[in-house]
Amino acid sequence: AFNYVCQILHCNKSAEQYQLLYIEKVKLRKIGTEHTQLSGVLINQNNKSIELPNLKLSFGKETDQEEIIFTPQQYLVENLRGIQRIPTNTPFRFQVELNKSKKSLVNYRLEIVHP
């Protein structure tokens, strides 16, 4: 039904666009005993720019999972802050500092959450 309505209204299936957005070169770096830096690169392989997504970090044991959602203003490196769209085939560096020890980030997973 959704696809049929989209064909009639010519709406943009944004979920499909975000399947061509990739997270690469993810690194966790210890900064002191209770701080960790998470960094990496977003790459948009669509044929046009798309709105920057939120990023969701999940971690912990199965019985005690935690989640943190980062907005583009929180995760983009300083010289990219304020940008709202990610162009095609251009690596966008991201970096956040977490008030968590590196050891506490067991089974971590980083996901794209489309706006």
C-alpha positions in Angstrom: 0.0 0.0 0.0 2.8 2.4 0.9 4.6 1.9 -2.4 1.3 2.3 -4.3 0.6 5.6 -2.6 4.1 6.8 -3.2 3.8 6.0 -6.9 0.6 8.2 -7.1 2.0 11.0 -4.9 5.6 10.8 -6.2 6.8 10.9 -2.6 10.4 10.3 -1.8 11.1 6.9 -0.2 13.8 8.2 2.2 14.4 4.9 3.9 15.8 3.6 0.6 18.1 6.5 0.3 19.6 5.8 3.7 20.4 2.2 2.7 23.2 3.7 0.5 24.7 5.7 3.4 27.6 3.8 5.0 29.6 4.1 8.2 33.3 3.3 7.8 36.6 3.4 9.6 34.9 3.3 13.1 37.4 3.7 15.9 37.1 3.7 19.7 39.9 5.5 21.5 40.4 5.7 25.2 40.7 9.2 26.6 41.4 8.9 30.3 39.7 6.3 32.5 36.1 7.4 32.0 36.1 8.9 28.5 36.2 7.4 25.1 36.3 9.0 21.7 34.2 7.4 18.9 35.1 8.4 15.4 34.6 7.3 11.8 33.4 8.4 8.3 30.0 8.6 6.7 29.9 8.0 2.9 26.8 8.7 0.8 26.7 6.4 -2.3 23.3 7.8 -3.5 23.4 9.7 -6.8 22.4 12.9 -5.0 22.8 14.5 -1.6 20.6 13.5 1.4 19.8 15.0 4.7 22.3 14.0 7.4 20.9 11.3 9.7 21.2 10.8 13.4 23.5 8.1 14.6 22.5 5.6 17.2 25.2 3.9 19.4 24.0 0.7 21.2 26.3 -1.1 23.7 26.3 -3.4 26.7 25.4 -6.9 27.6 22.1 -8.4 26.3 20.4 -7.9 29.7 21.7 -4.4 30.1 21.7 -2.5 26.8 22.2 1.3 26.6 21.5 3.5 23.6 22.7 7.0 22.8 21.4 9.0 19.8 23.6 11.7 18.3 22.4 14.5 16.0 24.6 15.8 13.2 25.5 18.9 15.2 26.8 16.5 18.0 28.8 14.1 15.8 30.2 16.1 12.9 33.8 17.3 13.3 34.0 21.0 14.0 34.7 22.3 10.5 31.6 20.4 9.2 29.1 21.6 11.8 26.2 23.5 10.4 26.0 21.4 7.3 22.6 19.7 6.9 23.1 17.5 3.8 25.8 15.0 2.9 26.9 15.1 -0.8 27.4 12.0 -2.9 30.7 10.1 -2.6 32.2 12.6 -0.1 33.6 11.2 3.2 32.2 13.1 6.2 34.2 12.6 9.3 32.4 12.3 12.6 33.7 12.3 16.2 32.1 12.3 19.6 33.4 12.1 23.1 31.6 9.7 25.4 31.5 9.9 29.2 32.0 6.1 29.3 35.1 4.0 29.7 36.2 2.0 26.6 35.7 -1.2 28.6 32.0 -0.4 29.2 31.3 -0.2 25.4 31.1 -4.0 25.0 29.2 -5.3 21.9 28.8 -1.8 20.6 26.9 -1.1 17.4 26.6 2.1 15.4 23.5 2.6 13.2 22.1 5.2 10.9 18.7 6.6 12.0 17.2 8.5 9.1 15.4 11.8 9.9 
